[in-house]
Amino acid sequence: MFVKGLVVGPVETNCYILGDEATKDAALIDPGDSGLRMVTQAREAGYQVKMILLTHGHFDHIGGVKDALSALKAEDPTRDIPVYIHHADYPMAPASFFRPVTLEGVENVRFYDEGDTVTLGGHTIRVLSTPGHTQGGVCLMVEDCLFTGDTLFAGACGRTDFETSSTADMMASLKRLGQLEGDYKVYPGHEEATLLSVERQENPYLIYAMRNAHIF
C-alpha cells in the first residue's frame, strides 16, 4: 500500500493519501483542510483519487472535503466521487469547533458502519465502529495499516468532552483495538504514527482499557 501523510489546518491534523500501487487508485482519508493540495499531491505521485473516507465528522477532518471535490471535478466533470462517513456523524462539525463547516450539500455521501467494507483497487478496507471521541467514529483497517482518526494516538487517545463523546465508549473502543490479532501500523489523526504493539505496551489509556475489560 502507498500511504502519504500530510499535516494540515489550524490543529495540525494528519490527513492521508492511501493508494493501491498496482492500479494507482487512491482514497483521501480525513481531508481536514487543503483539499486542493491533497488532490495535487495524489496526482503528482501518480494516483487517481476514487473516494474520500472519513473517520469522524469534526471540522479538522472534513474541512477540506468540498475543496477536494471541486478540484477533482475540475480535472474531470464526469467523475462522481463518493464520500464515506458514519451516519451518526453526518453532517457534524458544530460551530463551536472553530468554524461551522459541515458536509451539508456534499453530493454522493455514503454511510458506512461496523463490518462494512470499501474496495480500493485490489484492496479491501474494513470499517471498525469505534465511538468515543464522537458517536460515529470509525477506524479503517487495510492490510497492515490501521487509520485510527481521533480514537487512538501514540501514547494517548482522543478527547471525550464533546457533545457526542463518551468516555465509556472510548474505553470500549480502545479495548477492542488492543485485542486485535497481530500488529498494525497505526496512522492517527494527530501527532506521529506508531505501532499497535508499541501502544499495547506503552499507552496508558489502551493499557487501562485492556486491563479493565470486565468494566466496558
C-alpha positions as CSV (number, residue, x, y, z in Angstrom):
1,M,0.0,0.0,0.0
2,F,1.0,3.6,-0.7
3,V,0.5,5.8,2.3
4,K,1.4,9.5,2.3
5,G,0.6,11.7,5.3
6,L,0.0,15.5,5.2
7,V,-0.3,17.7,8.2
8,V,-2.9,20.4,7.6
9,G,-5.1,23.0,9.2
10,P,-5.0,25.0,12.5
11,V,-4.8,22.0,14.8
12,E,-2.3,20.1,12.7
13,T,-4.5,17.2,11.5
14,N,-3.0,14.2,9.9
15,C,-4.6,13.5,6.5
16,Y,-3.6,10.6,4.3
17,I,-3.4,9.6,0.7
18,L,-3.9,5.8,0.5
19,G,-3.2,4.2,-2.8
20,D,-3.1,0.8,-4.5
21,E,0.3,0.6,-6.1
22,A,-0.9,-1.7,-8.8
23,T,-4.0,0.1,-10.0
24,K,-3.0,3.6,-8.9
25,D,-6.4,4.1,-7.4
26,A,-6.3,6.3,-4.3
27,A,-8.5,7.4,-1.4
28,L,-8.2,10.6,0.6
29,I,-8.6,9.9,4.3
30,D,-9.8,12.8,6.5
31,P,-9.0,15.8,4.3
32,G,-9.4,18.3,7.1
33,D,-8.0,21.2,5.1
34,S,-6.1,22.0,2.0
35,G,-8.2,19.7,-0.2
36,L,-6.6,21.0,-3.4
37,R,-3.2,20.3,-2.0
38,M,-4.1,16.7,-1.2
39,V,-5.6,16.1,-4.7
40,T,-2.5,17.7,-6.3
41,Q,-0.1,15.6,-4.3
42,A,-2.0,12.4,-5.1
43,R,-1.8,13.3,-8.8
44,E,1.9,14.1,-8.7
45,A,2.5,10.7,-7.0
46,G,0.7,9.1,-10.0
47,Y,-2.6,8.3,-8.3
48,Q,-6.2,9.0,-9.2
49,V,-8.5,9.7,-6.3
50,K,-11.5,7.5,-6.4
51,M,-13.1,8.2,-3.0
52,I,-12.9,10.1,0.3
53,L,-13.0,8.2,3.6
54,L,-13.8,10.0,6.9
55,T,-13.0,8.7,10.4
56,H,-15.4,11.2,12.0
57,G,-17.2,14.5,11.4
58,H,-15.2,17.1,13.3
59,F,-14.2,20.2,11.3
60,D,-10.5,19.3,11.3
61,H,-11.2,16.1,9.5
62,I,-13.8,17.2,7.0
63,G,-12.8,20.8,6.3
64,G,-11.1,20.1,3.0
65,V,-13.7,17.8,1.5
66,K,-15.5,20.4,-0.6
67,D,-12.3,21.8,-1.9
68,A,-11.0,18.4,-2.8
69,L,-14.2,17.5,-4.6
70,S,-14.1,20.8,-6.5
71,A,-10.5,20.1,-7.6
72,L,-11.5,16.6,-8.7
73,K,-14.5,17.9,-10.7
74,A,-12.2,20.4,-12.4
75,E,-10.0,17.6,-13.6
76,D,-12.9,15.6,-14.9
77,P,-16.5,16.9,-14.6
78,T,-17.9,13.4,-15.2
79,R,-16.3,11.9,-12.0
80,D,-18.6,11.1,-9.2
81,I,-16.5,10.7,-6.0
82,P,-18.2,9.0,-3.0
83,V,-17.6,10.5,0.4
84,Y,-18.0,7.9,3.2
85,I,-18.8,8.7,6.8
86,H,-20.7,7.0,9.7
87,H,-24.3,8.2,9.7
88,A,-24.1,9.3,13.3
89,D,-21.5,12.0,12.4
90,Y,-23.4,13.5,9.5
91,P,-23.4,16.4,8.8
92,M,-21.4,17.1,12.0
93,A,-18.8,19.8,12.9
94,P,-20.6,22.2,15.3
95,A,-19.8,25.9,15.1
96,S,-18.0,25.8,18.4
97,F,-15.3,23.7,16.8
98,F,-13.6,26.8,15.4
99,R,-15.7,27.1,12.2
100,P,-19.1,25.9,11.1
101,V,-18.1,23.6,8.3
102,T,-20.3,20.6,7.7
103,L,-20.9,18.0,5.0
104,E,-24.3,19.6,4.2
105,G,-24.7,19.9,0.5
106,V,-21.9,17.5,-0.4
107,E,-23.1,15.1,-3.1
108,N,-22.7,11.3,-3.1
109,V,-22.3,11.0,0.7
110,R,-22.5,7.3,1.6
111,F,-22.7,5.8,5.1
112,Y,-20.6,3.0,6.4
113,D,-20.7,1.2,9.7
114,E,-19.3,-1.8,11.6
115,G,-18.4,-4.7,9.4
116,D,-18.8,-2.8,6.1
117,T,-16.0,-2.9,3.5
118,V,-14.8,-0.5,0.8
119,T,-12.8,-1.7,-2.2
120,L,-9.9,0.4,-3.3
121,G,-8.2,-1.2,-6.4
122,G,-7.3,-4.7,-5.3
123,H,-7.5,-3.9,-1.6
124,T,-10.4,-4.3,0.9
125,I,-10.8,-1.6,3.5
126,R,-12.6,-2.8,6.6
127,V,-14.7,-0.5,8.8
128,L,-14.5,-0.8,12.6
129,S,-17.0,1.2,14.6
130,T,-15.0,2.9,17.4
131,P,-17.2,5.5,19.1
132,G,-15.9,7.6,22.0
133,H,-14.4,10.8,20.6
134,T,-17.6,11.1,18.6
135,Q,-20.7,8.8,18.4
136,G,-19.9,7.9,14.8
137,G,-16.1,7.5,15.0
138,V,-14.6,4.7,12.9
139,C,-11.2,3.2,12.3
140,L,-10.2,1.9,8.9
141,M,-8.2,-1.3,8.5
142,V,-6.4,-2.3,5.3
143,E,-3.6,-4.8,5.0
144,D,-1.2,-4.0,7.9
145,C,-2.4,-0.4,8.2
146,L,-4.9,1.0,10.8
147,F,-6.2,4.5,10.4
148,T,-7.5,5.5,13.8
149,G,-8.7,9.1,13.4
150,D,-9.1,10.6,16.9
151,T,-9.6,7.3,18.7
152,L,-6.0,6.1,19.2
153,F,-2.9,8.3,19.3
154,A,0.7,7.5,20.1
155,G,0.6,7.4,23.9
156,A,-2.8,8.8,24.1
157,C,-6.4,8.8,22.9
158,G,-9.0,11.3,21.7
159,R,-10.8,13.8,23.9
160,T,-14.2,12.7,25.3
161,D,-15.5,16.1,26.5
162,F,-17.5,17.0,23.3
163,E,-21.3,16.8,22.9
164,T,-21.4,13.4,21.3
165,S,-18.4,12.0,23.2
166,S,-18.4,9.1,25.7
167,T,-15.5,8.1,28.0
168,A,-17.1,4.6,28.4
169,D,-17.4,4.2,24.6
170,M,-13.8,5.3,24.2
171,M,-12.5,2.8,26.7
172,A,-14.5,0.0,24.9
173,S,-13.2,1.1,21.6
174,L,-9.6,1.2,22.8
175,K,-10.0,-2.3,24.4
176,R,-11.3,-3.6,21.0
177,L,-8.3,-2.1,19.2
178,G,-5.9,-3.5,21.7
179,Q,-7.4,-7.0,21.3
180,L,-7.0,-7.1,17.5
181,E,-4.9,-10.0,16.4
182,G,-1.4,-9.3,15.1
183,D,0.3,-6.0,14.7
184,Y,-0.6,-2.9,12.7
185,K,1.0,0.4,11.6
186,V,-1.2,3.0,13.3
187,Y,-1.9,6.2,11.4
188,P,-3.6,8.5,13.8
189,G,-5.4,11.8,13.3
190,H,-2.8,13.8,15.1
191,E,0.9,13.5,16.1
192,E,3.2,10.8,14.9
193,A,2.5,7.3,13.5
194,T,3.1,4.3,15.8
195,L,2.7,0.6,16.0
196,L,-0.2,-1.2,17.8
197,S,2.3,-3.5,19.5
198,V,4.0,-0.4,21.0
199,E,0.7,1.1,22.1
200,R,-0.3,-2.2,23.9
201,Q,2.9,-1.9,25.9
202,E,3.2,1.9,26.5
203,N,-0.1,3.7,26.0
204,P,-1.7,4.2,29.5
205,Y,-5.2,4.6,28.1
206,L,-5.0,1.5,26.0
207,I,-3.4,-0.5,28.9
208,Y,-6.2,0.6,31.3
209,A,-8.9,-0.3,28.8
210,M,-7.5,-3.8,28.2
211,R,-6.9,-4.5,31.9
212,N,-10.4,-3.4,32.8
213,A,-12.2,-5.4,30.1
214,H,-14.8,-6.5,32.6
215,I,-16.0,-2.9,33.0
216,F,-16.5,-2.0,29.4
